Amino acid sequence: MDSASWLGLLLQLAVASPVWIVLVVGIVLAAGRRREAPARYGLMLAALVLFLVLGVGSALVGALLPWTVVRQALPAAQVGAIYAVIGVVNTLLHAVAWVLLLVAVFRRPTVQRPGQGNVVSPQPRDGG
């Protein structure tokens, strides 16, 4: 890989880093609160991790794929097919991440059913 490709990769990583910082903070917050509502924060954690992986992966592919295309001297039709497949997969995975996040945010809280730990046993009236 030549210096221009490395520079392109570093620039893409630098430009995207503010979003990644926000995602990492969200991951830390969701992981820290997971005990409170495991289903909600688990979904949120999965969505944020997926967004982060997709962001890093997109930056790497965006920087490395052109270099690979030039190095392998791929025909234009093949390059177009590669970009189309990557675009479809990227879009579908982003949609999955958004669905996970929206379900986590708009999920109704579960109602606790009476169980051993939260039911007061009736006391006999005769005092015994």
Secondary structure, DSSP 8 states (H G I E B T S, - for coil): --HHHHHHHHHHHHHHHHHHHHHHHHHHHHHHTTTTSHHHHHHHHHHHHHHHHHHHHHHHHHHHHHHHHHHHT--HHHHHHHHHHHHHHHHHHHHHHHHHHHHHHH---------GGG------TT--
